[in-house]
Amino acid sequence: MTDSLDQAKRALRAELRERRQQLSDAQRESAAEGIREQLEALVDSLGARSVSCFLSSPTEPGTRSFINAAIEQGLRVLLPVMREDGLLDWTVASPGGQEVQSALGVPEAVGELLGPIAVNDVDLMIVPAAAVDRGGMRMGWGRGFFDKTLGSMARRPPAYAVIYDSELVDSVPQDVHDQPVTGVVTPTRTVRLPADT
């Protein structure tokens, strides 16, 4: 990655992180409810029976309400667990499941690990992002776990990034390893994007 690209990503991530931290609790709760409604509609429209999702951190658009509702409806939900080799392992979400803070400060589920290829069986991937551009390019938080996972899949299911409305932008700084997504889910809408049709 070039220095200028790295600086552009760092600057944009810092701006987005600050914006997220300024949201009130009421705004976060409202966003989480909107995310749940949008994700449930997306799952229905795709006929998905199994999904991968992530446990949102306090500043991310909330996914827990959706995860709990999905489990209640009988969906199989896989949650990521970071490995030291930069790949993601997966565990099945359970009602009221235990979680811990990873070494990187990210909430992770506790459970039996199924291995990195377990995600190959899901009908829909729901991934975190800092921002996504209108061409479908996703910018994460710089750790590369989801880029490696998405880039390694031979048959990739639809992958939707969960972001706030203002984080769907005209363009994001892009490096060769960055992976596009099928679309985005925000608190108010679900948008399919052109890059990964």
PEKA-V427633 format. One record per residue. N is the residue number from 1. SS is DSSP state (@ for helix, = for strand, . for the rest). PSI is psi in degrees with one decimal (* if undefined). D_LAST is the distance of its C-alpha to the last C-alpha in whole Angstrom. Layout:
N|SS|PSI|D_LAST ; N|SS|PSI|D_LAST
//
This chain:
1|.|132.9|27 ; 2|.|157.8|29 ; 3|@|-41.8|31 ; 4|@|-37.6|30 ; 5|@|-43.8|26 ; 6|@|-43.4|28 ; 7|@|-39.7|30 ; 8|@|-42.9|27 ; 9|@|-45.0|25 ; 10|@|-43.4|29 ; 11|@|-44.1|29 ; 12|@|-41.8|26 ; 13|@|-41.6|26 ; 14|@|-42.1|30 ; 15|@|-44.5|29 ; 16|@|-40.5|27 ; 17|@|-43.0|29 ; 18|@|-42.6|32 ; 19|@|-42.3|30 ; 20|@|-38.0|29 ; 21|@|-21.1|33 ; 22|.|-5.4|34 ; 23|.|143.0|33 ; 24|.|165.0|35 ; 25|@|-39.9|36 ; 26|@|-40.3|35 ; 27|@|-39.3|32 ; 28|@|-43.9|31 ; 29|@|-43.0|32 ; 30|@|-41.9|30 ; 31|@|-42.7|27 ; 32|@|-39.2|27 ; 33|@|-42.4|28 ; 34|@|-40.9|25 ; 35|@|-44.6|22 ; 36|@|-47.2|24 ; 37|@|-44.0|23 ; 38|@|-42.7|20 ; 39|@|-39.8|19 ; 40|@|-41.9|21 ; 41|@|-38.4|19 ; 42|@|-46.2|16 ; 43|@|-45.2|17 ; 44|@|-45.0|19 ; 45|@|-30.3|16 ; 46|@|-10.5|14 ; 47|.|29.9|18 ; 48|.|136.2|18 ; 49|.|-15.0|21 ; 50|=|134.9|21 ; 51|=|156.7|19 ; 52|=|143.2|19 ; 53|=|-173.5|21 ; 54|.|151.3|23 ; 55|.|116.5|26 ; 56|.|144.1|26 ; 57|.|169.5|29 ; 58|.|-29.6|31 ; 59|.|-10.9|30 ; 60|.|156.9|26 ; 61|.|129.3|25 ; 62|.|131.0|26 ; 63|.|-11.0|25 ; 64|@|-39.9|28 ; 65|@|-42.9|28 ; 66|@|-45.8|25 ; 67|@|-47.4|26 ; 68|@|-43.8|29 ; 69|@|-39.7|28 ; 70|@|-42.3|25 ; 71|@|-45.3|28 ; 72|@|-33.6|31 ; 73|.|3.0|28 ; 74|.|10.2|28 ; 75|.|147.0|25 ; 76|=|122.3|25 ; 77|=|120.4|24 ; 78|=|136.3|24 ; 79|=|141.0|25 ; 80|=|147.6|25 ; 81|=|122.4|28 ; 82|=|138.4|28 ; 83|.|158.7|30 ; 84|.|-23.8|32 ; 85|.|6.0|30 ; 86|.|-2.6|27 ; 87|.|168.9|25 ; 88|=|134.7|24 ; 89|=|173.0|26 ; 90|=|146.5|26 ; 91|=|153.1|28 ; 92|=|130.0|28 ; 93|.|143.7|29 ; 94|.|154.9|32 ; 95|.|128.3|34 ; 96|.|28.5|36 ; 97|.|151.1|34 ; 98|.|151.0|36 ; 99|=|158.7|34 ; 100|=|165.6|36 ; 101|=|128.4|35 ; 102|.|172.3|33 ; 103|.|-24.8|35 ; 104|.|8.0|32 ; 105|.|17.1|33 ; 106|.|135.0|30 ; 107|=|135.7|31 ; 108|=|145.0|30 ; 109|=|151.7|31 ; 110|.|129.7|34 ; 111|.|-179.7|34 ; 112|.|129.8|33 ; 113|.|132.7|31 ; 114|.|-9.0|29 ; 115|.|156.7|28 ; 116|@|-29.1|24 ; 117|@|-5.0|23 ; 118|@|-31.6|23 ; 119|@|-16.0|20 ; 120|@|-17.6|18 ; 121|@|-1.6|19 ; 122|.|156.0|18 ; 123|.|-17.9|15 ; 124|=|133.9|14 ; 125|=|130.7|15 ; 126|=|115.4|16 ; 127|=|154.0|17 ; 128|=|162.6|19 ; 129|.|156.6|19 ; 130|.|-40.5|21 ; 131|=|159.5|19 ; 132|=|139.8|15 ; 133|=|169.0|15 ; 134|.|-11.4|13 ; 135|.|-5.2|11 ; 136|.|1.3|9 ; 137|=|129.0|12 ; 138|=|136.7|14 ; 139|=|119.1|18 ; 140|.|-156.6|20 ; 141|.|11.0|24 ; 142|.|4.2|25 ; 143|.|-23.3|25 ; 144|.|0.3|22 ; 145|@|-47.3|22 ; 146|@|-33.3|19 ; 147|@|-43.9|17 ; 148|@|-42.9|20 ; 149|@|-50.7|18 ; 150|@|-40.1|15 ; 151|@|-19.9|15 ; 152|@|-5.1|18 ; 153|.|125.5|16 ; 154|.|-42.8|15 ; 155|.|97.3|13 ; 156|.|128.3|11 ; 157|.|171.1|11 ; 158|=|136.3|9 ; 159|=|120.0|11 ; 160|=|132.0|12 ; 161|=|138.7|15 ; 162|=|119.0|18 ; 163|.|168.3|20 ; 164|.|158.4|22 ; 165|@|-41.4|21 ; 166|@|-7.9|23 ; 167|@|3.9|21 ; 168|=|108.1|17 ; 169|=|170.9|19 ; 170|.|-41.3|18 ; 171|.|153.4|18 ; 172|.|150.7|19 ; 173|.|137.4|21 ; 174|.|133.1|19 ; 175|.|167.6|20 ; 176|.|-31.3|19 ; 177|.|-9.6|19 ; 178|.|140.3|17 ; 179|.|139.7|13 ; 180|=|164.8|10 ; 181|.|162.7|9 ; 182|.|-34.4|6 ; 183|=|-173.1|9 ; 184|=|152.0|13 ; 185|=|123.3|16 ; 186|.|174.4|19 ; 187|.|-17.8|22 ; 188|.|-12.0|22 ; 189|.|163.1|18 ; 190|=|127.4|15 ; 191|=|123.6|12 ; 192|=|134.4|8 ; 193|.|157.4|7 ; 194|@|-23.2|6 ; 195|@|-30.6|6 ; 196|@|42.0|4 ; 197|.|*|0
//
